[in-house]
Amino acid sequence: MANRFGENDWNKKRQQAQPSINRIRSGLEKKTRWYEQIGFLRRCQKEGLVPKGLRVKLPSSVLKSEYGERLKLRSEKRVLKRAISDLFVKIQRMDRKLAEIRLHLNQSLGFTNVWIQKMERWVASSLRKSKAKIKSGLERKLKDLRLQKKIDSKSNKVNQKTVKKKIVYNNSSKKLTEEQMELLALGLNFGLTSKKFPLVEYVTATEDLCQKLEKIGDDKSLEKARLI
């Protein structure tokens, strides 16, 4: 009878701990995915690749210039670095959450640290298939990015257009950055073309001009009538 009562108590205790175990499993699964993503992004960083979701979009008029290409490259490097940093922040937050769950299992439910460690090792081993699936998916993505980079490099060599730059003389006391010098070298007529034509503003300005012309015509006709 004592064994039965002890077994029943253990099963009840185990059922109470199941939500916490599920949370630990979910947290470890997320950490596994984040670590794999960090490895993938670092390989992209090393090989000069940029995933589609982290690419920086610039107007075509800017990308045609050398300055635009360098600006895009620098911006994408920063975005990639920030993405890796954000993943590490997520892992740190998850570690704190997992520590709180372990503390709850130990102090509130009475599970020993040895049992908690064994349970986490068992959960981690059960996530091996999921980890392999994530890794293979990222490997395919990396191969696609490598192939796309080769295609883009070939097309850029064929369609590359040179932009005539002007010499910039800085007669002011202010020290200009490299980006500012490159932008000024494109000339004073260089500007960014808007992606969307301002049709409403154009129509409004045209109507205002027509009304002003009509008003001027009416004023001139009144002056002539007064003179007569």
Backbone hydrogen bonds, N-H to C=O, Kabsch-Sander energy under -0.5 kcal/mol:
donor,donor_aa,acceptor,acceptor_aa,energy
5,F,1,M,-2.8
6,G,2,A,-2.6
7,E,3,N,-2.8
8,N,4,R,-2.7
9,D,5,F,-2.2
10,W,6,G,-2.1
11,N,7,E,-2.5
12,K,8,N,-2.3
13,K,9,D,-2.5
14,R,10,W,-2.7
15,Q,11,N,-2.2
16,Q,12,K,-1.9
17,A,13,K,-1.4
18,Q,14,R,-0.9
21,I,17,A,-2.3
22,N,18,Q,-2.6
23,R,19,P,-1.9
24,I,20,S,-2.1
25,R,21,I,-2.5
26,S,22,N,-2.5
27,G,23,R,-2.4
28,L,24,I,-2.7
29,E,25,R,-2.3
30,K,26,S,-2.1
31,K,27,G,-2.4
32,T,28,L,-2.3
33,R,29,E,-2.1
34,W,30,K,-2.6
35,Y,31,K,-2.5
36,E,32,T,-2.0
37,Q,33,R,-2.1
38,I,34,W,-2.2
39,G,35,Y,-2.2
40,F,36,E,-2.2
41,L,37,Q,-2.7
42,R,38,I,-2.3
43,R,39,G,-1.7
44,C,40,F,-2.0
45,Q,41,L,-2.5
46,K,42,R,-2.1
47,E,43,R,-2.1
48,G,44,C,-0.8
49,L,44,C,-2.9
54,L,51,P,-1.5
55,R,52,K,-1.3
58,L,56,V,-0.5
62,V,59,P,-0.9
63,L,59,P,-1.9
64,K,60,S,-1.4
65,S,62,V,-1.3
68,G,62,V,-0.6
69,E,65,S,-1.7
70,R,66,E,-2.3
71,L,67,Y,-2.7
72,K,68,G,-2.4
73,L,69,E,-2.2
74,R,70,R,-2.6
75,S,71,L,-2.3
76,E,72,K,-2.4
77,K,73,L,-1.8
78,R,74,R,-2.0
79,V,75,S,-2.4
80,L,76,E,-2.4
81,K,77,K,-2.3
82,R,78,R,-2.4
83,A,79,V,-2.2
84,I,80,L,-1.8
85,S,81,K,-2.1
86,D,82,R,-2.6
87,L,83,A,-1.7
88,F,84,I,-1.7
89,V,85,S,-1.9
90,K,86,D,-2.1
91,I,87,L,-2.1
92,Q,88,F,-2.1
93,R,89,V,-2.2
94,M,90,K,-2.3
95,D,91,I,-2.3
96,R,92,Q,-1.7
97,K,93,R,-1.9
98,L,94,M,-2.7
99,A,95,D,-2.0
100,E,96,R,-1.8
101,I,97,K,-1.9
102,R,98,L,-2.4
103,L,99,A,-2.1
104,H,100,E,-1.9
105,L,101,I,-2.4
106,N,102,R,-2.2
107,Q,103,L,-2.8
108,S,103,L,-0.5
108,S,104,H,-1.4
109,L,104,H,-1.5
111,F,105,L,-2.7
116,I,112,T,-2.1
117,Q,113,N,-2.3
118,K,114,V,-2.2
119,M,115,W,-2.5
120,E,116,I,-2.2
121,R,117,Q,-2.1
122,W,118,K,-2.2
123,V,119,M,-2.3
124,A,120,E,-2.6
125,S,121,R,-2.2
126,S,122,W,-1.6
127,L,123,V,-0.6
127,L,124,A,-0.9
128,R,125,S,-1.2
131,K,127,L,-2.3
132,A,128,R,-2.5
133,K,129,K,-2.1
134,I,130,S,-2.2
135,K,131,K,-2.4
136,S,132,A,-2.3
137,G,133,K,-1.9
138,L,134,I,-2.0
139,E,135,K,-2.0
140,R,136,S,-2.1
141,K,137,G,-1.9
142,L,138,L,-2.1
143,K,139,E,-2.1
144,D,140,R,-2.2
145,L,141,K,-2.0
146,R,142,L,-2.0
147,L,143,K,-2.3
148,Q,144,D,-2.5
149,K,145,L,-2.0
150,K,146,R,-1.7
151,I,147,L,-2.0
152,D,148,Q,-2.6
153,S,149,K,-2.3
154,K,150,K,-1.8
155,S,151,I,-2.2
156,N,152,D,-2.3
157,K,153,S,-1.4
158,V,154,K,-1.5
159,N,155,S,-2.7
160,Q,156,N,-0.7
164,K,162,T,-0.5
166,K,185,A,-2.7
169,Y,167,I,-0.6
170,N,168,V,-0.6
171,N,169,Y,-1.1
176,L,174,K,-0.6
181,M,177,T,-2.1
182,E,178,E,-2.2
183,L,179,E,-2.1
184,L,180,Q,-2.3
185,A,181,M,-1.7
186,L,183,L,-1.0
187,G,184,L,-1.5
190,F,187,G,-1.0
199,L,197,F,-2.3
202,Y,198,P,-2.0
203,V,199,L,-2.6
204,T,200,V,-2.4
205,A,201,E,-2.4
206,T,202,Y,-2.0
207,E,203,V,-2.5
208,D,204,T,-2.3
209,L,205,A,-2.0
210,C,206,T,-2.3
211,Q,207,E,-2.4
212,K,208,D,-2.1
213,L,209,L,-2.3
214,E,210,C,-2.5
215,K,211,Q,-2.2
216,I,212,K,-2.3
217,G,213,L,-2.3
218,D,214,E,-2.3
219,D,215,K,-2.3
220,K,216,I,-2.1
221,S,217,G,-2.0
222,L,218,D,-2.0
223,E,219,D,-1.9
224,K,220,K,-2.0
225,A,221,S,-2.1
226,R,222,L,-2.1
227,L,223,E,-1.8
228,I,224,K,-1.9
